[in-house]
Amino acid sequence: MNEISELVPILRAVDTPVKLRLLQSLSDTWLTFDDVEREFGKEGAKALTLFEKLKLVDTRWVAREGRRTPDKSYHSYYSTININTTAPLNEISEILAIANMPDKAYAKLEAQIFTAAGDAGRFFSDIAEELGMSGTRLKGLVKRSDKLEYRGHRIERLHDPTSP
């Protein structure tokens, strides 16, 4: 990791006991979505979707006895993380504040970015300018989101692959 905004997903990936236990389980074994939902509940299923967005998990298809189609299974992608970054103190402070921001306050900012991105997505710099945010702040907020994704130079709405 070279960019300071990458700290947000790392910190958010283990910010609840369920997420931490799930990530530890995924380090030990491959689990399907159904396995995760059964063992960790709805919070675990939501966390798994977030982990996939953050590219913290690897996936493969596995055939299970009694099923016609294979199931997607998940495993922790990384066994170690290398953090090598230098950033101004104000940017590090901003990133840590975003990672620890109360959910209610974060949801308001996420909704603003979601609206600004629109259905087709928009260029990162256009959204930053429109919302009066620094690039670091906007990237950190998007990295925390389970509804938005930073792709190339654009911010796009993340489409849930489990919904029709």
C-alpha positions as CSV (number, residue, x, y, z in Angstrom):
1,M,0.0,0.0,0.0
2,N,1.4,3.3,-1.0
3,E,-1.5,5.6,-0.9
4,I,-2.7,6.9,2.5
5,S,-6.4,6.5,1.6
6,E,-5.8,2.7,1.5
7,L,-5.7,2.8,5.3
8,V,-9.5,3.4,5.5
9,P,-10.5,-0.1,4.2
10,I,-7.9,-1.8,6.3
11,L,-9.1,-0.1,9.4
12,R,-12.8,-0.6,8.5
13,A,-12.3,-4.3,7.7
14,V,-11.7,-5.1,11.4
15,D,-13.8,-2.4,13.1
16,T,-16.3,-4.9,14.6
17,P,-15.9,-8.2,16.3
18,V,-17.9,-9.9,13.5
19,K,-15.7,-8.5,10.8
20,L,-12.5,-9.5,12.7
21,R,-13.7,-13.0,13.3
22,L,-14.8,-13.4,9.7
23,L,-11.5,-12.1,8.3
24,Q,-9.7,-14.6,10.6
25,S,-11.9,-17.4,9.5
26,L,-11.3,-16.5,5.8
27,S,-7.6,-16.7,6.5
28,D,-8.0,-20.3,7.7
29,T,-10.5,-21.8,5.2
30,W,-12.7,-21.2,2.1
31,L,-16.3,-20.2,2.9
32,T,-19.3,-19.7,0.6
33,F,-21.7,-16.8,1.0
34,D,-24.2,-19.2,2.6
35,D,-21.5,-20.4,5.1
36,V,-20.8,-16.8,6.1
37,E,-24.4,-15.9,6.5
38,R,-25.1,-19.0,8.5
39,E,-22.1,-18.5,10.9
40,F,-21.8,-14.7,11.0
41,G,-25.4,-13.5,10.2
42,K,-26.4,-10.6,8.1
43,E,-23.5,-8.5,9.4
44,G,-21.1,-11.1,8.2
45,A,-22.7,-11.3,4.8
46,K,-22.5,-7.5,4.4
47,A,-18.9,-7.6,5.6
48,L,-18.1,-10.3,3.0
49,T,-19.5,-8.1,0.2
50,L,-17.3,-5.2,1.5
51,F,-14.2,-7.5,1.7
52,E,-14.8,-8.4,-2.0
53,K,-15.1,-4.8,-3.0
54,L,-11.9,-4.0,-1.1
55,K,-10.2,-6.9,-2.8
56,L,-9.3,-8.5,0.6
57,V,-10.7,-11.9,-0.5
58,D,-9.9,-14.3,-3.3
59,T,-12.8,-16.2,-4.9
60,R,-13.2,-19.6,-6.6
61,W,-16.1,-21.7,-7.7
62,V,-16.6,-25.0,-5.8
63,A,-19.0,-27.9,-6.6
64,R,-21.0,-29.0,-3.6
65,E,-22.7,-32.4,-3.3
66,G,-26.4,-32.2,-4.0
67,R,-26.2,-28.9,-5.9
68,R,-26.6,-28.4,-9.6
69,T,-24.5,-25.3,-9.8
70,P,-21.2,-24.5,-8.2
71,D,-21.0,-22.0,-5.3
72,K,-18.7,-19.0,-5.1
73,S,-16.3,-19.4,-2.2
74,Y,-14.1,-16.9,-0.5
75,H,-10.7,-16.9,1.2
76,S,-8.5,-14.2,2.5
77,Y,-6.3,-12.9,-0.3
78,Y,-3.5,-11.5,1.8
79,S,-1.5,-13.1,4.6
80,T,0.5,-9.9,5.1
81,I,0.1,-6.2,4.3
82,N,3.0,-3.9,3.5
83,I,2.3,-0.3,4.4
84,N,4.8,2.1,2.9
85,T,3.5,5.6,2.7
86,T,4.4,9.1,3.6
87,A,1.8,11.8,3.9
88,P,1.4,15.2,5.5
89,L,0.0,15.0,9.0
90,N,-3.3,16.7,8.0
91,E,-3.9,14.0,5.4
92,I,-3.2,11.2,7.9
93,S,-5.5,12.9,10.4
94,E,-8.2,13.2,7.8
95,I,-7.9,9.5,6.9
96,L,-8.0,8.4,10.6
97,A,-11.0,10.6,11.2
98,I,-12.9,9.1,8.2
99,A,-12.1,5.5,9.3
100,N,-13.4,6.3,12.8
101,M,-16.3,8.6,11.8
102,P,-19.7,7.6,13.4
103,D,-21.9,5.8,10.9
104,K,-24.6,8.4,11.0
105,A,-22.2,11.3,10.1
106,Y,-20.6,9.1,7.4
107,A,-23.9,8.1,5.9
108,K,-24.7,11.8,5.2
109,L,-21.4,12.3,3.3
110,E,-21.8,9.0,1.5
111,A,-25.3,10.0,0.3
112,Q,-23.9,13.3,-1.1
113,I,-21.2,11.5,-3.0
114,F,-23.7,8.8,-4.2
115,T,-26.0,11.5,-5.6
116,A,-23.1,13.4,-7.2
117,A,-21.8,10.3,-8.9
118,G,-25.2,9.6,-10.6
119,D,-26.1,6.4,-12.3
120,A,-23.3,6.6,-14.9
121,G,-20.5,7.7,-12.5
122,R,-18.4,10.9,-12.8
123,F,-14.8,12.0,-12.8
124,F,-13.3,12.1,-9.3
125,S,-12.0,15.7,-9.7
126,D,-15.5,17.0,-10.7
127,I,-17.1,15.5,-7.6
128,A,-14.4,16.8,-5.3
129,E,-14.8,20.3,-6.7
130,E,-18.6,20.1,-6.6
131,L,-18.6,18.9,-3.0
132,G,-15.7,21.1,-1.9
133,M,-13.6,18.2,-0.7
134,S,-9.9,17.5,-0.9
135,G,-8.9,14.5,-3.0
136,T,-7.7,12.7,0.1
137,R,-11.0,13.2,1.9
138,L,-13.0,12.1,-1.1
139,K,-10.9,9.0,-1.7
140,G,-11.1,8.0,1.9
141,L,-14.8,8.4,2.0
142,V,-15.2,6.3,-1.2
143,K,-12.8,3.6,0.1
144,R,-15.0,3.3,3.2
145,S,-18.3,2.9,1.2
146,D,-20.1,-0.3,0.4
147,K,-22.1,1.7,-2.2
148,L,-19.4,3.5,-4.1
149,E,-16.2,2.5,-5.9
150,Y,-13.2,4.4,-7.2
151,R,-12.4,3.1,-10.7
152,G,-9.6,4.7,-12.7
153,H,-10.3,8.4,-12.4
154,R,-14.0,8.0,-11.8
155,I,-16.4,7.4,-8.9
156,E,-19.1,4.9,-9.7
157,R,-22.0,3.4,-7.8
158,L,-21.3,-0.2,-6.8
159,H,-23.9,-2.6,-8.0
160,D,-24.8,-5.4,-5.6
161,P,-24.1,-8.7,-7.5
162,T,-26.5,-10.5,-5.2
163,S,-29.5,-8.4,-6.2
164,P,-31.5,-9.0,-9.4
